């Protein structure tokens, strides 16, 4: 069977020149796994409610915060946790606005007593 001399249709989303259009000369940035892992918040359930917890790596910790458990400073360059209430009375946005920075050990050993 003879071959067709008609040009192929471009692959959808790839442009007129087909595969690999626009990729020459462009470098792919290196994937920073530490940054990718740090940006994902996880949900934790506890007797005092539902919490969203995000890990802040030492590389990304740039400010000084006060830990709500021990009332000491979380210094720049120290890995810690950013925590906010997921089931806040006024909604998720209010919970996010009231987020706090905790030492990792303070968060894992916190007491659930109501003061």
Secondary structure, DSSP 8 states (H G I E B T S, - for coil): -----S-----TTS-TT-TTTT-TT-------HHHHHHT--EEEEETTEEEEEEEE-TTT--S-EE-TTT--EE-TT--EEEEEESS-TT-HHHHHHT-EEE-HHHHHT------
